[in-house]
């Protein structure tokens, strides 16, 4: 016994419903039929194309890799104490000694000039750039982060978030893909000779996006 047209249509609809529920996908197909004397003939079938691109956010402060670079300042004295060490020499200068030039060194790149190369890359538009840390300490003595100044190189595209290590949150980049880079120069110019010691801290820079 042959199936009636109504049964065939019902069966087809049932198959379609089950496939849709199971997450099945169907290609589109269409057909055109015209009399043989027709000179023009066409039909169409469509295909969807999708591209999924991951969000990427990259931040580098210093050399690429796992090493945390260090900027080291050495506070100098003037006059007869400008060249250290001084061992039991006759001294005719003033007391307390006056500040001299503060030297700076770093282990970033090929020069030791207190300059740190930085880069931020993202394919997801603007990024919020912040930094945070605690005061430099040597025992119970401290040096405030605001005393360490940071200047960005002219023409760079990744300015430091603030003029010193006190840091001010900043937005960097624009819509779309950004490849931002710069050179940050760190400097320390104390107004008075701090208590002797080796002062250290660590600054954490964070780039973030919603």
N, C-alpha and C positions, 0 to 999 in steps of 0.2 A: 504494500500500500504506500502510495507516494505521499510525502508531506505536503500539506497545503501551503500556499504562499504566506499565509498569516503565521503558520508555525515556523517557517524558514526565517522570516523577519524577526520573530520573537527569539529564536535561537541565536541569530546573529547579534541582536542587541544584548542578549545574556552574556555572550562571549566577550563583547566589547566592555561591558560593565565589569566583568571579572578581571579582565586584563588591566583596566584602569585602576581598579582597586589594588592590584598587585604591583602597580607602578610600571606597567608595560608602556612602551612607546611605539608609535606607528609612524611609518614614513607616509608622506602624502603622495598620492597618485591620482591622476586625472586622465580622462580620455575625451577625445573629440572625434566625432564621426560625422561626415558630410557626404553628400552625393558625389559620385565619381567625377562628375563634370566640374566640380568646384576647383578653382585654381589656387585658392589660398587656404592653408591649414596650419593650425598651431595648437599647442596645449602647454600647460605649465605644471611644474611641481616644485615645491619650496623646501628649503633646508635651513634650519637655524644653526648659527655658529656662535659659540660662546668662548670667551677667553677669561680665565681667572688669574689675576696677577697678585702675588702676595705683597703685603705691606712690609717695607724694609726701613729700618732706622739704624744708622751707624754713627758712632762718635769716637774720635781719636784725639787724645791730648798727649802729645809727645810722640815717641817712636811707636810704630805699629808692632803689636805683639803683646806679650804678657808682662813685660817689664814696666814698673811704675817709675817714671823719670823723677829726678830730684833737682830742684834749684837751690843752690847753697850760697848764702850771703856771708861774707867775712867783714866784720866791722873794723875799720882801720883807725889808727891814731895819727896825729900830726907831729911835726917837729922831729925831735930826736927819737921818738918812738914810732915813727912812720915805718921803719923797717924792723920787723920782728924776726927772730927773738932778740931781746936785749938782755945781756947777762952781766949784772953787777958793774955797770958803767957809771961814770960821773954824769949826773943829770942836772942841768941848769934850767930846764923848762918849767912851765907852770904846772901847778897841781890844783885841782884835778886836771888831767891831760885833756886836750880838746879832741873832738872827733876829726878824723881824716876821711879819706875816701873809702867807701864801702865797696868791696869787690864782689863780683857775682860769677858763679860758674854753674854749669848744668851738664847733664849727661845725655842731652837730646841732640841728635844729628851729629855734625862734624865740628861744630864750634862750641865754645864755652862762654857764651855771652848773655846768659839769662833769657834766651829766646826759645820758646816752645812752639813747634809746629802743631796746628790743630786742623781737624777736618770733620765735617758733618755731612752725611749723605742720606737722602731719603727720597722715596718715590711717592710720598704721601703728604706733600704740602708743607706747611709751616710746622716748626717744632719749638717747643718751649725749652729754653736753655737756662739752667740754674746751677749754682754751686753752693756747697755747704762744708763747714768744718769748724773746729774749735780753735781757740787762741793757741799760738805757739807756746810751749811750756819748757822750762828747764827747772826741775824741782818745783818749788813754790812760786817761781818767777814766771811772768808771762809777757808776750808781745802780742798786741791786738792784731787781728787780721786786717783791719782797716789801715794799718801802717805799711802793708805790702801792696804797692801800686802795680797795676797791670795796664799796659798800653797795647792797643792793636795796631798792626802795621797799616800804613796808608795804602788804600786800594784793596785791602782784604775784604772778604765777604762774610767772615764769622767773627764779629767783634765780641770781646769778652763781656760777660754779663755784669757790667759795672766797672768803675774805675779802680777798684781795689778788691781784695779778697773778702771784703764784707759782703759782696755780691748783691746784685739786684736782678730779679727774674726778667728775662727778655725773650722776645719772639724773634726767631730767625727763619729766613727763607720766604718762599712765596708758593702759590698753588702749583701742583704738579711735582716734577722731579727737581731736586735741589742738590747741587754739589758745591758745598760751601767750604772755604779754606781760609786760613789766616796764619799769622805769626804773632804770638803774644809775648811781650817783653815785660819781665818782672823786675821790680826795683824796690830797694829799701833804703830810706834816708832818715835815720833816727835823728831827733832833735837833741837828744841827750844820750850819754853813754849808758846802755842798759847794764844790769847786773851780769857778771860773767857767767857763762854757761853755754851749752849747746841746746838751742831751742828747736823743737821739731813739732810738726803737725802734718796732717794729710787732708787735702781738699778733694772732695768728690764732686765731679761735674755730672750733671744729669740732663740728657735730652729726652723729652717726652712728647707724646701726641695723644689727643683724646681717643 
